[in-house]
Amino acid sequence: MARTDRLMRLMDTLRRLPAPVTAARLAEETGVSARQLYRDIATLRAGGALIDGAAGLGYSLTEDPALPPQSFSRLEIEALRLAVESLAGIGDQDLVAAGRDALARIVATLPERQARQAMHAITRCFPQTPHRSAPSVDLAPIRAACWDEQALLIEYVDLNGRQTRREIWPLGLSYSDQSLMLLAHCRLRMDYRVFHVNRIAAVRLTGDSFRPRRVALVRDYAQARREHANRGTR
């Protein structure tokens, strides 16, 4: 691999992986020896890259306006365009706008040739006929509760028309062209539940935190789903 490509791959790896990244992981991701990795880190630092850390501690990259702009392959640019355009078929208005703004900022940092490629990508997502009912509640507090691990009090109308009030620990939103769902741990049933967001009539933050349980709850839910699927294939 050419030296320039190797250094670019190292920069991309430092941007992509959660910091701090061990030297062993960086060497594995970039396909070089540990000795070569240390030389490449030194080269990037000499060129102005702000890389904190040391051998045995891990490394983290601090972005700086003086650094060269990040680079993407043509296929990566196509993937980004397709992902953002597909939001119009499955996302809510705030998510669609956020995706377009993020892509515009990414394109603005690309070299001129790649910026032109991003504007004229060959992949397109054709508009879909909307099938999903729009939610009647603001999604902002639901997203905030998921991010901040805060309990929610919701009023929910089930498929039989019964209205109940639930305290839940919201874990994440699931989007498709047919439905918008909220995965949560219901404190009434003390079990996982998936709620249709368009059937949530009201939502309120309670101020109660369930941090740091979200990651473990999502992991346990995913494991239970896998075990259920495995039983079904036997």
C-alpha positions in Angstrom: 0.0 0.0 0.0 1.3 3.5 -0.9 2.4 5.6 2.1 -0.2 8.3 1.5 -3.0 5.8 1.3 -1.7 4.1 4.4 -1.7 7.4 6.4 -5.1 8.3 5.1 -6.5 4.9 6.2 -4.9 5.5 9.7 -6.6 8.9 9.9 -10.0 7.4 8.9 -9.6 4.6 11.4 -8.9 7.1 14.2 -12.0 9.0 13.2 -14.2 5.9 13.0 -13.3 3.9 16.1 -14.3 4.9 19.6 -11.3 6.5 21.4 -8.9 5.6 22.8 -7.9 3.0 20.2 -5.1 0.6 21.1 -2.0 0.3 18.9 -2.8 -3.3 18.3 -6.3 -2.5 17.0 -5.0 0.3 14.8 -2.3 -2.0 13.3 -4.9 -4.7 12.6 -7.3 -2.2 11.0 -4.6 -0.7 8.8 -2.7 -3.9 8.0 0.7 -2.9 9.2 3.1 -4.0 12.0 3.1 -2.4 15.4 6.5 -0.8 14.6 5.2 0.7 11.3 2.1 2.0 13.1 4.2 3.9 15.6 6.2 5.4 12.7 3.0 6.4 11.0 1.6 8.0 14.2 4.8 10.0 14.4 4.5 11.0 10.8 1.0 12.3 11.2 1.9 14.2 14.3 4.8 15.8 12.5 2.4 16.8 9.8 0.1 18.6 12.3 -2.4 15.9 13.3 -3.4 16.3 17.0 -3.2 12.7 18.2 -3.2 12.1 21.9 -2.1 9.0 23.7 0.9 6.6 23.7 1.8 2.9 23.4 -0.1 1.0 26.1 -2.7 3.7 26.6 -4.4 4.0 23.2 -4.7 6.9 20.8 -7.4 9.5 20.1 -7.6 12.0 17.3 -8.6 15.7 17.9 -9.9 17.2 14.7 -8.3 20.5 13.7 -9.2 22.9 10.8 -5.6 22.8 9.7 -5.8 19.0 8.9 -6.5 17.8 5.3 -10.2 17.2 4.6 -11.5 13.8 5.1 -11.8 11.6 2.1 -14.3 9.0 0.9 -14.3 6.4 -1.9 -16.9 6.7 -4.6 -18.8 3.8 -3.2 -18.9 5.4 0.3 -20.2 8.6 -1.3 -22.9 6.6 -3.0 -23.8 4.9 0.3 -24.1 8.2 2.1 -26.3 9.8 -0.5 -28.6 6.7 -0.6 -28.9 6.6 3.2 -29.9 10.2 3.4 -32.3 10.1 0.5 -34.0 7.0 1.9 -34.8 8.9 5.1 -37.6 10.7 3.2 -39.4 7.3 3.0 -39.0 6.2 6.6 -38.0 9.1 8.8 -39.9 12.0 10.4 -39.3 15.6 9.2 -36.7 16.5 11.9 -34.7 13.4 11.0 -34.9 14.0 7.3 -33.7 17.6 7.7 -30.9 16.5 10.0 -29.7 14.0 7.5 -29.7 16.5 4.7 -27.8 19.1 6.8 -25.2 16.5 7.9 -24.6 15.4 4.3 -24.3 19.1 3.2 -21.6 19.6 5.9 -19.8 16.5 4.9 -19.8 17.5 1.2 -18.5 20.9 2.1 -15.4 19.3 3.6 -14.6 17.1 0.7 -12.0 17.9 -2.0 -13.5 19.5 -5.1 -13.4 16.4 -7.2 -15.2 14.3 -4.5 -17.7 17.1 -3.9 -18.7 16.9 -7.5 -19.1 13.1 -7.3 -21.4 13.6 -4.3 -23.6 16.0 -6.2 -23.9 13.7 -9.2 -24.0 10.2 -7.5 -25.4 7.5 -9.7 -27.5 6.0 -6.9 -31.0 7.5 -6.4 -33.8 6.6 -4.0 -37.2 7.1 -5.7 -39.9 8.6 -3.5 -42.2 6.1 -1.9 -46.0 6.4 -1.4 -46.4 7.1 2.4 -48.2 4.3 4.2 -47.4 5.3 7.8 -49.6 7.6 9.9 -47.8 10.6 11.3 -47.2 10.6 15.1 -49.5 12.9 17.1 -46.8 13.7 19.7 -43.5 15.5 19.4 -40.6 13.0 18.9 -38.0 15.4 20.5 -38.7 14.3 24.1 -38.7 10.7 23.1 -35.3 11.0 21.4 -34.0 13.0 24.4 -35.2 10.3 26.8 -33.5 7.6 24.8 -30.2 9.5 24.6 -30.3 10.7 28.3 -31.8 7.5 29.7 -34.8 9.2 31.2 -38.1 7.6 32.1 -41.2 8.6 30.2 -44.8 8.6 31.1 -47.0 7.9 28.1 -50.7 7.6 27.3 -51.1 4.8 24.9 -54.0 3.5 22.8 -53.6 -0.2 22.0 -54.8 -2.0 18.9 -58.1 -2.7 20.6 -58.7 0.9 21.4 -58.0 0.7 25.1 -56.1 3.7 26.5 -53.6 3.1 29.3 -51.0 5.1 31.1 -47.5 3.6 31.2 -44.2 4.5 32.7 -41.5 3.2 30.4 -37.7 3.2 30.0 -37.3 4.1 26.3 -34.5 2.3 24.5 -34.7 3.2 20.9 -36.8 4.1 17.8 -37.2 1.7 14.9 -38.1 3.1 11.4 -39.6 1.5 8.4 -41.9 2.6 5.5 -44.8 1.0 7.3 -44.4 2.0 10.9 -42.5 3.9 13.5 -41.9 1.8 16.7 -40.5 2.6 20.1 -38.7 -0.2 22.0 -39.0 0.3 25.7 -39.0 -1.5 29.1 -42.5 -1.2 30.5 -42.4 -0.6 34.2 -46.0 -1.8 34.6 -45.4 -5.1 33.0 -41.7 -5.3 34.0 -40.9 -6.6 30.5 -40.0 -5.4 27.0 -42.7 -3.8 24.9 -42.7 -2.3 21.3 -45.1 0.6 21.0 -46.6 2.0 17.8 -45.5 5.7 18.1 -48.6 6.9 16.2 -50.7 5.3 19.0 -49.0 7.3 21.7 -51.5 10.0 22.7 -49.3 12.0 25.1 -45.8 11.9 26.4 -44.0 13.5 29.4 -40.5 13.2 30.8 -40.7 12.1 34.5 -37.2 13.3 35.5 -36.3 9.8 36.7 -33.1 8.4 35.3 -32.4 4.7 34.5 -28.8 5.3 33.6 -26.6 3.3 33.1 -29.0 0.4 32.2 -29.9 1.2 28.6 -27.0 -0.6 27.0 -27.5 -3.8 29.0 -31.3 -3.8 28.4 -30.8 -3.4 24.6 -28.2 -6.2 24.7 -30.5 -8.5 26.6 -33.4 -7.8 24.3 -31.3 -8.5 21.2 -30.1 -11.8 22.8 -33.6 -12.8 23.6 -34.7 -12.1 20.0 -31.8 -14.2 18.7 -32.6 -17.1 21.0 -36.3 -16.9 19.9 -35.3 -17.0 16.2 -33.0 -19.9 16.8 -35.8 -21.9 18.4 -38.0 -21.2 15.5 -35.5 -22.7 13.0 -35.0 -26.0 14.8 
